[in-house]
Amino acid sequence: MKFRETLGLMGVGNMGQAILEGLFSKRMVTGSRVWVFDTILQKAAEFSKKWQCRQAKSNAEIVKQTDIVILAMKPQDFSSAMKGLKSVFRNRQTVISILAGTSVEKIRREIGPRPQVIRAMPNLGVKVGEGITAIATTGVKTLSLQAARKIFSGCGKTVELEESYLDLVTALSGSGPAYFFLVMELMVKEGVRQGIPEGQSRLLAVQTALGAATLAASSSQSPEALRQMVTSKGGTTAAALAVLEEGKFSDVFHRALEAAVERSRELSKRQPPA
Ligand SMILES: NC(=O)c1ccc[n+]([C@@H]2O[C@H](COP(=O)([O-])OP(=O)(O)OC[C@H]3O[C@@H](n4cnc5c(N)ncnc54)[C@H](OP(=O)(O)O)[C@@H]3O)[C@@H](O)[C@H]2O)c1
């Protein structure tokens, strides 16, 4: 499972750090084969010291030194980060981008025809090794796909889909953690409102979410079947779910997801042309 290739990270932020930390923790890569660069030199310096990896002096050095380059800066910083690098990229190199709303076509325009390009959409769960990353398979060669699978399995699970699904994935799993945070937030607030101390309300809400997610992940039954299983006729759960349906919760949630997809599409269009 260990990488034979060298890895480079451009953008040592929340996501970039989490992805590499997953690989380091699972000993899938050794520090001497990893280069990192961030415009905030201090950030890259602290990270490279912690994980005993190499701090590059520039993004150009990352491209020169590594076989697999992970792009993890903000989308709006992408074009300037790629300035002057087109001639530095090589054949048989793989570029893996986690940039939201930045198409393979747009990336290709900046980096030129030589490397393989893969888009992936991880989510916040990568910070605790429980991310879900959608890897876009459109036009990708097997070796690059294997590299992407390996990288993202270091910090969670993966699914493989056509690139055209990435706006939907952004709405479902990219933004998804916030939907569950909202439910937990509302449960904590209700507990506190009715007199349970905040710490205990929080434990009740968060552990409930964790238990439900763990059960759903380990069960062969669908979330719908699990919900039906815990909803006895005339019981408390049924009373709560009936109020949610009175408020047309399914319909509202459906519209919320549609709004997120639409916003993801808008943001993709709005980025300055590469
Ligand atoms: N957060 C999520 O849940 C999530 C989910 C899926 C995908 N993503 C994608 O992941 C990417 C990173 O997100 P994040 O939350 O990790 O952002 P972040 O914490 O802001 O990390 C980005 C890092 O890149 C640095 N940077 C800026 N310009 C650069 C350049 N030219 N070369 C190298 N590094 C540069 C930034 O420095 P400055 O602070 O100085 O700009 C910052 O340290 C984004 O493209 C986002 O769309 C995020």
Ligand as a Chemical Component Dictionary entry (heavy atoms), coordinates in Angstrom:
data_LIG
# 
_chem_comp.id                   LIG 
_chem_comp.type                 NON-POLYMER 
_chem_comp.pdbx_formal_charge   0 
_chem_comp.three_letter_code    LIG 
# 
loop_
_chem_comp_atom.comp_id 
_chem_comp_atom.atom_id 
_chem_comp_atom.alt_atom_id 
_chem_comp_atom.type_symbol 
_chem_comp_atom.charge 
_chem_comp_atom.model_Cartn_x 
_chem_comp_atom.model_Cartn_y 
_chem_comp_atom.model_Cartn_z 
_chem_comp_atom.pdbx_ordinal 
LIG N1  N1  N 0  -13.235 22.709 3.269  1  
LIG C1  C1  C 0  -13.979 21.760 2.705  2  
LIG O1  O1  O 0  -14.862 21.151 3.328  3  
LIG C2  C2  C 0  -13.713 21.380 1.265  4  
LIG C3  C3  C 0  -14.393 20.275 0.699  5  
LIG C4  C4  C 0  -14.086 19.916 -0.614 6  
LIG C5  C5  C 0  -13.142 20.618 -1.344 7  
LIG N2  N2  N 1  -12.529 21.710 -0.767 8  
LIG C6  C6  C 0  -11.540 22.441 -1.567 9  
LIG O2  O2  O 0  -10.305 22.298 -0.912 10 
LIG C7  C7  C 0  -9.494  23.431 -1.195 11 
LIG C8  C8  C 0  -8.830  23.882 0.070  12 
LIG O3  O3  O 0  -9.805  24.223 1.036  13 
LIG P1  P1  P 0  -9.368  24.507 2.542  14 
LIG O4  O4  O 0  -10.614 24.626 3.323  15 
LIG O5  O5  O -1 -8.314  23.535 2.936  16 
LIG O6  O6  O 0  -8.700  25.973 2.345  17 
LIG P2  P2  P 0  -7.559  26.683 3.212  18 
LIG O7  O7  O 0  -7.526  26.124 4.582  19 
LIG O8  O8  O 0  -7.737  28.151 2.997  20 
LIG O9  O9  O 0  -6.208  26.191 2.479  21 
LIG C9  C9  C 0  -5.718  26.711 1.286  22 
LIG C10 C10 C 0  -4.256  27.075 1.490  23 
LIG O10 O10 O 0  -3.670  27.369 0.225  24 
LIG C11 C11 C 0  -2.837  28.512 0.383  25 
LIG N3  N3  N 0  -2.528  29.150 -0.900 26 
LIG C12 C12 C 0  -3.072  30.259 -1.459 27 
LIG N4  N4  N 0  -2.466  30.524 -2.639 28 
LIG C13 C13 C 0  -1.547  29.546 -2.844 29 
LIG C14 C14 C 0  -0.594  29.287 -3.862 30 
LIG N5  N5  N 0  -0.480  30.099 -4.915 31 
LIG N6  N6  N 0  0.204   28.212 -3.738 32 
LIG C15 C15 C 0  0.130   27.401 -2.661 33 
LIG N7  N7  N 0  -0.749  27.609 -1.642 34 
LIG C16 C16 C 0  -1.577  28.661 -1.732 35 
LIG C17 C17 C 0  -3.654  29.362 1.316  36 
LIG O11 O11 O 0  -2.895  30.428 1.836  37 
LIG P3  P3  P 0  -3.705  31.847 2.134  38 
LIG O12 O12 O 0  -4.467  31.603 3.378  39 
LIG O13 O13 O 0  -2.624  32.842 2.246  40 
LIG O14 O14 O 0  -4.597  32.109 0.954  41 
LIG C18 C18 C 0  -4.078  28.339 2.356  42 
LIG O15 O15 O 0  -3.067  28.123 3.317  43 
LIG C19 C19 C 0  -10.407 24.473 -1.847 44 
LIG O16 O16 O 0  -10.115 24.559 -3.227 45 
LIG C20 C20 C 0  -11.798 23.934 -1.657 46 
LIG O17 O17 O 0  -12.627 24.239 -2.764 47 
LIG C21 C21 C 0  -12.783 22.084 0.514  48 
# 
loop_
_chem_comp_bond.comp_id 
_chem_comp_bond.atom_id_1 
_chem_comp_bond.atom_id_2 
_chem_comp_bond.value_order 
_chem_comp_bond.pdbx_ordinal 
LIG N1  C1  SING 1  
LIG C1  O1  DOUB 2  
LIG C1  C2  SING 3  
LIG C2  C3  SING 4  
LIG C2  C21 DOUB 5  
LIG C3  C4  DOUB 6  
LIG C4  C5  SING 7  
LIG C5  N2  DOUB 8  
LIG N2  C6  SING 9  
LIG N2  C21 SING 10 
LIG C6  O2  SING 11 
LIG C6  C20 SING 12 
LIG O2  C7  SING 13 
LIG C7  C8  SING 14 
LIG C7  C19 SING 15 
LIG C8  O3  SING 16 
LIG O3  P1  SING 17 
LIG P1  O4  DOUB 18 
LIG P1  O5  SING 19 
LIG P1  O6  SING 20 
LIG O6  P2  SING 21 
LIG P2  O7  DOUB 22 
LIG P2  O8  SING 23 
LIG P2  O9  SING 24 
LIG O9  C9  SING 25 
LIG C9  C10 SING 26 
LIG C10 O10 SING 27 
LIG C10 C18 SING 28 
LIG O10 C11 SING 29 
LIG C11 N3  SING 30 
LIG C11 C17 SING 31 
LIG N3  C12 SING 32 
LIG N3  C16 SING 33 
LIG C12 N4  DOUB 34 
LIG N4  C13 SING 35 
LIG C13 C14 SING 36 
LIG C13 C16 DOUB 37 
LIG C14 N5  SING 38 
LIG C14 N6  DOUB 39 
LIG N6  C15 SING 40 
LIG C15 N7  DOUB 41 
LIG N7  C16 SING 42 
LIG C17 O11 SING 43 
LIG C17 C18 SING 44 
LIG O11 P3  SING 45 
LIG P3  O12 DOUB 46 
LIG P3  O13 SING 47 
LIG P3  O14 SING 48 
LIG C18 O15 SING 49 
LIG C19 O16 SING 50 
LIG C19 C20 SING 51 
LIG C20 O17 SING 52 
# 
